[in-house]
Amino acid sequence: MQEFQDKTITCVDCGQDFVFTAGEQAFYQEKGFTNEPKRCKACREKKKAAHQNEQPKEEK
């Protein structure tokens, strides 16, 4: 198994540095994700919320 170390990444949206922890890296590998995160948690949540608000609501 690969040994992970915390890694500092700069958010593409706000420019702040954030830590991609060893635990998060292991999780990404376990799930088969090949790309590292580009956004800090706050910006990811903002982007996700904005994306959800754009989606048309399905009527039942």
BELBEL-V287474 format. One record per residue. PHI is phi as a letter, one per 30 degrees, with the letter a starting at -180 (NA if undefined). Layout:
PHI
PHI
This chain:
NA
d
c
c
b
e
b
c
b
c
d
d
d
c
i
d
d
b
c
c
d
e
d
d
d
d
d
e
d
d
d
i
d
c
c
d
d
c
b
d
e
d
d
d
d
d
d
d
d
d
d
d
d
d
d
d
d
d
c
c
